[in-house]
Amino acid sequence: MSTGRIIVVGGGIAGVSAAMAARDEYPDAGITLFAREPYPFYNKIALCAFITGKKRQDHLYFHGADGLHDYGIDARWGEDVESIDPGKNSVISKDGRQWGYDRLILATGAVPTIPVIDGIDNKGVFTLWSLADAIGVREALAGAGTVAIIGGGVLGVETAVELANAGKKVIIFEAGDSVLPLHLDRTSSGMFGEFLREKGIDTRLSTPAERLETRTAGLRVIHGGGGLDADMVLLMAGASADTRLARSAGIECGDGIIVDSHMNTGVAGISACGNCAQFDGEHNFLWNPARAQGEIAGANAFENRREATSTPLVIHLKMPEMPLFVCGRSISSERGDMVIDDRSGRAYRALRFDDRYRLKSAIFLFETDGFHEIEKIIRRALPVPGDLVDAGDIDGIVKTHSLPPGDDDYRSSGWVCRMCGYSHEGDYPPEICPVCSVGKDQFLAA
Ligand SMILES: Cc1cc2nc3c(=O)[nH]c(=O)nc-3n(C[C@H](O)[C@H](O)[C@H](O)COP(=O)(O)OP(=O)(O)OC[C@H]3O[C@@H](n4cnc5c(N)ncnc54)[C@H](O)[C@@H]3O)c2cc1C
């Protein structure tokens, strides 16, 4: 089949996966990848471990300094695409050069949300979204005793725990009245908040930061009830899809760049994938879906060969002390459904079913055994006997779809780290998870 020139914009997991999949499917295609960041493809998930010194910078690179050239991909790290001209099938790079394409794949990722408050540009205020951010944070942390984190979502609490474990005093400012408000119900959120407090993390709920003032040393975070001093402030108030390039080219966007199941946008010859894309009304800021979408976009560059299906949101927190598994949309966000839960000590499990006994979402806190079965039930819409639901028998529900025991259980083409959600392809799991460093026994067949 006739191929041509592929341009990928974005050097994160979505863009790199797209370029690699395109290379596999279309060996003769010319592939150029533009990436604004000057660093070769790195592991964003490991940035928390990098800022506290658990990982070195060279540990973050997946293909060494520039392994993509080995695959015949012209990776241009540190080069922006400024604009797209869909009429001429070309993009303009920052230096004003025009580059023609037969297929353009947008993988521009997401940008962190910057709260609109006075003092946000002060020295000592950081985001943690890119390696450049992380290098700045790591330097500042070396001289910091107290760190204020604005935002009690997934990234905020994970970073807070990492910093507390590294001996920092941490204060979380959360505008809402619970931590992880998008993913936990009241009970699990309360339990998680308790865990943060036990770790010595000062968790201020219903406390939006209103102003950041510079002090002789450090900053003062002003909130409704007064002010608290910190040596530095981390902004972790969420993110939004980076649709700027797509919008300026007239490509239809909602919360993200709207794509169909082949990752095609509404404009001929242009697809999108990863954090910047919105498929089936959903978009998220997770690694594995970005990788999967990138692979589809790359494989479909010149012919529709693969198709995406809607998958539930899956979150694993990277903290062995308080494992958390969430699958599907928040349990508390939908009303009128059946919820069964059980709590024992630090462990809590909750399952939400619709009125036809279909499992829609789950929260497992502290004890996450059975998460793989639960994810399988939700992902494949597998049946669950109504009598088990009525009896609130969560163990029984897990057993209805237990994974086959024995060797077959240990051979798979895909593996997922139960601690951090890192996915690995191959017959066997890696000896050590490259993201969170747990051993191979923590990997489950995907
Ligand atoms: C600290 C941290 C921890 C995380 N932990 C987890 C986790 O545990 N589990 C999980 O699933 N996810 C996690 N995530 C989220 C995960 O890393 C992202 O979902 C994933 O990296 C997104 O990949 P992407 O390729 O879509 O976007 P990105 O990685 O954001 O890549 C997009 C790239 O495109 C570039 N770009 C944008 N516009 C242009 C342009 N015009 N020209 C050239 N280049 C451009 C950007 O500079 C960027 O480098 C974490 C994120 C962070 C920051």
Ligand as a Chemical Component Dictionary entry (heavy atoms), coordinates in Angstrom:
data_LIG
# 
_chem_comp.id                   LIG 
_chem_comp.type                 NON-POLYMER 
_chem_comp.pdbx_formal_charge   0 
_chem_comp.three_letter_code    LIG 
# 
loop_
_chem_comp_atom.comp_id 
_chem_comp_atom.atom_id 
_chem_comp_atom.alt_atom_id 
_chem_comp_atom.type_symbol 
_chem_comp_atom.charge 
_chem_comp_atom.model_Cartn_x 
_chem_comp_atom.model_Cartn_y 
_chem_comp_atom.model_Cartn_z 
_chem_comp_atom.pdbx_ordinal 
LIG C1  C1  C 0 4.321  13.872 38.110 1  
LIG C2  C2  C 0 3.367  13.045 37.301 2  
LIG C3  C3  C 0 3.007  11.775 37.735 3  
LIG C4  C4  C 0 2.127  11.013 36.990 4  
LIG N1  N1  N 0 1.779  9.769  37.432 5  
LIG C5  C5  C 0 0.957  8.999  36.690 6  
LIG C6  C6  C 0 0.621  7.672  37.098 7  
LIG O1  O1  O 0 1.045  7.201  38.142 8  
LIG N2  N2  N 0 -0.177 6.925  36.289 9  
LIG C7  C7  C 0 -0.673 7.417  35.114 10 
LIG O2  O2  O 0 -1.404 6.696  34.413 11 
LIG N3  N3  N 0 -0.394 8.675  34.702 12 
LIG C8  C8  C 0 0.412  9.476  35.464 13 
LIG N4  N4  N 0 0.712  10.740 35.045 14 
LIG C9  C9  C 0 0.111  11.231 33.800 15 
LIG C10 C10 C 0 0.875  10.695 32.593 16 
LIG O3  O3  O 0 2.237  10.964 32.736 17 
LIG C11 C11 C 0 0.307  11.357 31.330 18 
LIG O4  O4  O 0 -1.041 10.942 31.201 19 
LIG C12 C12 C 0 1.039  10.980 30.067 20 
LIG O5  O5  O 0 2.408  11.222 30.178 21 
LIG C13 C13 C 0 0.478  11.798 28.896 22 
LIG O6  O6  O 0 1.159  11.485 27.736 23 
LIG P1  P1  P 0 0.929  12.336 26.405 24 
LIG O7  O7  O 0 1.934  11.824 25.443 25 
LIG O8  O8  O 0 -0.496 12.337 26.031 26 
LIG O9  O9  O 0 1.281  13.847 26.812 27 
LIG P2  P2  P 0 2.639  14.500 27.319 28 
LIG O10 O10 O 0 3.479  13.545 28.052 29 
LIG O11 O11 O 0 2.215  15.744 28.026 30 
LIG O12 O12 O 0 3.402  14.862 25.991 31 
LIG C14 C14 C 0 2.968  15.887 25.134 32 
LIG C15 C15 C 0 4.184  16.598 24.629 33 
LIG O13 O13 O 0 3.817  17.393 23.498 34 
LIG C16 C16 C 0 4.589  18.557 23.517 35 
LIG N5  N5  N 0 3.973  19.592 22.674 36 
LIG C17 C17 C 0 2.817  20.244 22.897 37 
LIG N6  N6  N 0 2.591  21.120 21.892 38 
LIG C18 C18 C 0 3.629  21.014 21.045 39 
LIG C19 C19 C 0 3.981  21.683 19.847 40 
LIG N7  N7  N 0 3.190  22.630 19.322 41 
LIG N8  N8  N 0 5.142  21.358 19.237 42 
LIG C20 C20 C 0 5.954  20.388 19.745 43 
LIG N9  N9  N 0 5.669  19.735 20.897 44 
LIG C21 C21 C 0 4.523  20.042 21.536 45 
LIG C22 C22 C 0 4.606  18.936 24.995 46 
LIG O14 O14 O 0 5.659  19.826 25.267 47 
LIG C23 C23 C 0 4.762  17.573 25.656 48 
LIG O15 O15 O 0 6.095  17.249 25.883 49 
LIG C24 C24 C 0 1.587  11.535 35.787 50 
LIG C25 C25 C 0 1.936  12.814 35.338 51 
LIG C26 C26 C 0 2.819  13.569 36.090 52 
LIG C27 C27 C 0 3.200  14.949 35.606 53 
# 
loop_
_chem_comp_bond.comp_id 
_chem_comp_bond.atom_id_1 
_chem_comp_bond.atom_id_2 
_chem_comp_bond.value_order 
_chem_comp_bond.pdbx_ordinal 
LIG C1  C2  SING 1  
LIG C2  C3  SING 2  
LIG C2  C26 DOUB 3  
LIG C3  C4  DOUB 4  
LIG C4  N1  SING 5  
LIG C4  C24 SING 6  
LIG N1  C5  DOUB 7  
LIG C5  C6  SING 8  
LIG C5  C8  SING 9  
LIG C6  O1  DOUB 10 
LIG C6  N2  SING 11 
LIG N2  C7  SING 12 
LIG C7  O2  DOUB 13 
LIG C7  N3  SING 14 
LIG N3  C8  DOUB 15 
LIG C8  N4  SING 16 
LIG N4  C9  SING 17 
LIG N4  C24 SING 18 
LIG C9  C10 SING 19 
LIG C10 O3  SING 20 
LIG C10 C11 SING 21 
LIG C11 O4  SING 22 
LIG C11 C12 SING 23 
LIG C12 O5  SING 24 
LIG C12 C13 SING 25 
LIG C13 O6  SING 26 
LIG O6  P1  SING 27 
LIG P1  O7  DOUB 28 
LIG P1  O8  SING 29 
LIG P1  O9  SING 30 
LIG O9  P2  SING 31 
LIG P2  O10 DOUB 32 
LIG P2  O11 SING 33 
LIG P2  O12 SING 34 
LIG O12 C14 SING 35 
LIG C14 C15 SING 36 
LIG C15 O13 SING 37 
LIG C15 C23 SING 38 
LIG O13 C16 SING 39 
LIG C16 N5  SING 40 
LIG C16 C22 SING 41 
LIG N5  C17 SING 42 
LIG N5  C21 SING 43 
LIG C17 N6  DOUB 44 
LIG N6  C18 SING 45 
LIG C18 C19 SING 46 
LIG C18 C21 DOUB 47 
LIG C19 N7  SING 48 
LIG C19 N8  DOUB 49 
LIG N8  C20 SING 50 
LIG C20 N9  DOUB 51 
LIG N9  C21 SING 52 
LIG C22 O14 SING 53 
LIG C22 C23 SING 54 
LIG C23 O15 SING 55 
LIG C24 C25 DOUB 56 
LIG C25 C26 SING 57 
LIG C26 C27 SING 58 
# 
